[in-house]
Amino acid sequence: MKYKTLLKKLKLGDSDFEEIKSAVANAEAKTTGEIALAVTAESARYCFWELLAANGFAALVLLALLPFTEIIRMLYRHLYWQNEPSWILPLFFIISCFASVVIAFYVANVPFIDRLIIPRSVRKACVTNRAFRYFTECGIYDTAEHSGILIFVSYMEKQVRIVADSGIAKHISQDLWNLIADELAENLRKGNACVAFKTAIEKCGELLAQNFPAHEVNPNEFPDGLVILEDSEW
């Protein structure tokens, strides 16, 4: 999914990015914690499952055509003066199966279809792995008090993860972050991504402020704002 397509689906504009950035800054002003946000179109390349589904569809097409073999042969005989070539019928089935694979593979890349053919356990594991990977890639783990969190959204899978650094994990249960993640996912489903992110940021900020209140000197250790991850090799 292209960058602009993802923004269109999330209904995010330039003003929304500024509002989200301000929300992060306001939340971090009350805590030594740092908040990172990222959205990706999908958390993995699911080509195996898409190709498996496409081949399964092609097999069904082949099974559906087999009972009509003689009818197909008769249709071909109308094209020839005498006996048709012996290879013409096998070629018809080969082309039919190949076309079925191509069409089904293309359709399988539609997000709604993807969610149907990819096992839920696979999608959950891929989102979790991608979230932890970006947690280290972006550097939010490297704050002075290890008090950084990542709010990670994967659009195709429609899943949210909140990953907390080791300093936070000692004081705040992951269950509390999961509750915020569930609420964010529900708010995103309603269609107002900007409000959804701002609400999640505010609640994360409150939780961080209770356990990691701001010091007199409270430097901003991580850039504020929402990051849209481009398609890449995982």
ABEGO torsion letter per residue (X at the ends): XBAAAAAAAAGBBAAAAAAAAAAAAAAAAABABBBBBBBBABABBAAAAAAAAAAAAAAAAAAAAAAAAAAAAAAAAAABABBBBAAAAAAAAAAAAAAAAAAAAAAAABAAAAAAABBAAAAAAAAAAAAAAAAAAAGAAABAAGABBBBBBBAAAGBBBBBBBAAAAAABBAAAAAAAAAAAAAAAAAGBAAAAAAAAAAAAAAAAAAABBBBABBBBABBBEBBBBBBBBX
